[in-house]
Amino acid sequence: MSERELDDTIAMNLAIGLAKQAETEGEVPVGAVILHKSSLVASGYNRTIGLNDPTAHAEIQVIRSAATVLKNYRLTGATLYVTLEPCPMCAGAIIQSRIERVIFGAYDENSGSCGSVFDILQNKKLNHQVKVIGGIEEERCAEILKAFFGQRRGKGG
C-alpha cells in the first residue's frame, strides 16, 4: 500500500466515524472530511433532518466549513473524502468549489454522480474536472448504510 493510499484510508476512516455520528442523531449515515495540502481542515456529516434542510448533505456541510476555515470559496488543492458517492447536487458544489480530488466509499446506484448514474465530476463540458477514486473502504461504508436502512424498514419506516 502506497503512502497516498494509506492516507486515503485514514481519512476515509475519519469520515466513517462521522457517518456513525450522523446515525446516532437519526440522520442518514454519511460522513465527510476535507484535507487541504495533507492537513485536515473540515469535517461534517448529513444534517438534513436535524436542520430541516434538504441541502445539508455531508459534502455541503464540509465544503461550507472548509471554505470558512480557508477563507476562500475556492478549495483548490483540496481532497474530499465521503462515505457515499456524491449526488448531483453535491457534485455541482464540488465543481463550483474547485476541489481537486474526491475519494468515496460506497457506490450509489440510485443517484451517484461519479459514474454510477451520472459522471458529473469528470464531464469535459464543465469548466472543472475532478479526480475521482471510488470504493475506498467500500464494504464498511455500504454496510453502515445497509444496516441503517434495514433497521428503518424493520420499524415500518
C-alpha positions as CSV (number, residue, x, y, z in Angstrom):
1,M,0.0,0.0,0.0
2,S,1.5,3.4,-1.0
3,E,1.7,6.3,1.4
4,R,-1.1,8.1,-0.5
5,E,-3.4,5.0,-0.3
6,L,-2.6,4.8,3.4
7,D,-3.5,8.5,3.8
8,D,-6.7,7.9,1.8
9,T,-7.7,5.0,4.1
10,I,-7.0,7.0,7.3
11,A,-9.1,10.0,6.0
12,M,-11.9,7.6,5.0
13,N,-11.9,6.1,8.5
14,L,-12.4,9.6,9.9
15,A,-15.4,10.0,7.5
16,I,-16.8,6.7,8.6
17,G,-16.7,7.8,12.2
18,L,-18.6,10.9,11.2
19,A,-21.2,8.7,9.4
20,K,-21.7,6.8,12.6
21,Q,-22.2,10.2,14.4
22,A,-24.9,11.1,11.9
23,E,-26.6,7.8,12.6
24,T,-26.7,8.5,16.3
25,E,-28.6,11.7,15.5
26,G,-31.1,9.9,13.3
27,E,-29.6,11.1,10.1
28,V,-28.7,9.0,7.0
29,P,-25.2,7.9,8.0
30,V,-22.9,9.7,5.6
31,G,-19.7,11.5,6.8
32,A,-17.1,13.6,5.0
33,V,-13.8,15.3,5.6
34,I,-11.7,17.7,3.6
35,L,-7.9,17.6,3.6
36,H,-6.0,20.6,2.1
37,K,-2.4,20.1,1.4
38,S,-2.4,17.0,3.6
39,S,-4.0,18.8,6.6
40,L,-7.5,18.1,7.9
41,V,-9.4,21.4,7.6
42,A,-13.0,20.4,7.9
43,S,-15.4,17.5,8.8
44,G,-19.1,17.1,8.6
45,Y,-22.0,14.7,8.2
46,N,-25.6,14.6,7.0
47,R,-27.8,17.0,8.9
48,T,-30.8,17.3,6.6
49,I,-33.3,16.1,9.2
50,G,-31.9,18.0,12.1
51,L,-31.6,21.2,10.2
52,N,-34.8,20.8,8.1
53,D,-32.6,21.5,5.1
54,P,-32.6,19.3,2.1
55,T,-29.2,20.7,1.0
56,A,-27.4,19.8,4.3
57,H,-25.7,16.7,2.9
58,A,-22.3,15.8,4.4
59,E,-20.5,17.1,1.3
60,I,-22.2,20.5,1.5
61,Q,-21.6,20.8,5.2
62,V,-17.9,20.0,4.9
63,I,-17.4,22.3,1.8
64,R,-19.0,25.2,3.7
65,S,-16.8,24.5,6.7
66,A,-13.6,24.2,4.7
67,A,-14.4,27.5,2.8
68,T,-14.8,29.3,6.1
69,V,-11.6,27.8,7.6
70,L,-9.6,28.6,4.5
71,K,-11.3,31.9,4.0
72,N,-11.8,31.1,0.3
73,Y,-14.7,29.9,-1.7
74,R,-12.2,28.0,-4.0
75,L,-10.8,24.9,-2.4
76,T,-8.1,24.4,-5.0
77,G,-5.7,21.6,-3.8
78,A,-8.3,20.0,-1.5
79,T,-9.4,16.4,-1.3
80,L,-12.9,15.5,-0.2
81,Y,-13.4,12.1,1.4
82,V,-17.0,10.9,1.7
83,T,-18.6,7.6,2.7
84,L,-21.1,7.6,-0.2
85,E,-20.8,8.6,-3.8
86,P,-21.9,12.2,-4.2
87,C,-25.4,13.0,-5.6
88,P,-25.9,15.6,-8.5
89,M,-26.4,18.5,-6.0
90,C,-23.2,17.7,-4.2
91,A,-21.3,17.1,-7.4
92,G,-22.3,20.6,-8.5
93,A,-21.0,22.1,-5.3
94,I,-17.7,20.1,-5.7
95,I,-17.3,21.6,-9.2
96,Q,-18.0,25.1,-8.0
97,S,-15.6,24.9,-5.1
98,R,-12.8,23.6,-7.4
99,I,-12.0,20.6,-5.2
100,E,-9.1,18.7,-6.8
101,R,-9.9,15.1,-5.7
102,V,-12.9,13.2,-4.4
103,I,-12.5,9.8,-2.7
104,F,-15.7,8.0,-1.8
105,G,-16.6,4.7,-0.2
106,A,-19.9,3.1,-1.3
107,Y,-21.3,3.5,-4.7
108,D,-24.8,5.0,-5.1
109,E,-26.7,3.1,-7.8
110,N,-29.7,5.5,-7.3
111,S,-28.2,9.0,-7.7
112,G,-24.4,8.6,-7.8
113,S,-22.7,11.3,-9.8
114,C,-19.2,9.9,-10.1
115,G,-20.0,7.2,-12.6
116,S,-22.8,5.1,-11.2
117,V,-25.7,7.1,-12.7
118,F,-24.0,10.3,-13.9
119,D,-20.4,11.3,-14.3
120,I,-20.6,15.0,-13.5
121,L,-17.2,15.3,-11.9
122,Q,-15.3,14.3,-15.0
123,N,-17.6,15.8,-17.6
124,K,-15.4,17.6,-20.1
125,K,-18.2,20.1,-20.9
126,L,-17.8,21.7,-17.5
127,N,-15.1,24.2,-16.6
128,H,-13.5,21.9,-13.9
129,Q,-12.9,18.2,-13.7
130,V,-12.2,16.4,-10.5
131,K,-10.0,13.3,-10.0
132,V,-12.2,10.6,-8.5
133,I,-11.4,7.3,-6.7
134,G,-14.3,5.2,-5.6
135,G,-14.6,2.1,-3.4
136,I,-12.2,3.1,-0.6
137,E,-13.4,1.1,2.4
138,E,-16.5,0.3,0.3
139,E,-17.7,-2.7,2.2
140,R,-17.6,-0.8,5.6
141,C,-19.3,2.3,4.1
142,A,-22.0,0.2,2.4
143,E,-22.7,-1.9,5.5
144,I,-23.4,1.2,7.6
145,L,-26.0,2.4,5.1
146,K,-27.5,-1.1,4.6
147,A,-27.8,-1.6,8.4
148,F,-29.4,1.9,8.9
149,F,-32.0,1.4,6.2
150,G,-32.6,-2.2,7.2
151,Q,-33.3,-1.1,10.8
152,R,-35.7,1.7,9.5
153,R,-37.6,-0.8,7.3
154,G,-37.8,-3.2,10.2
155,K,-39.5,-0.5,12.2
156,G,-42.1,0.1,9.5
157,G,-40.2,3.2,8.2
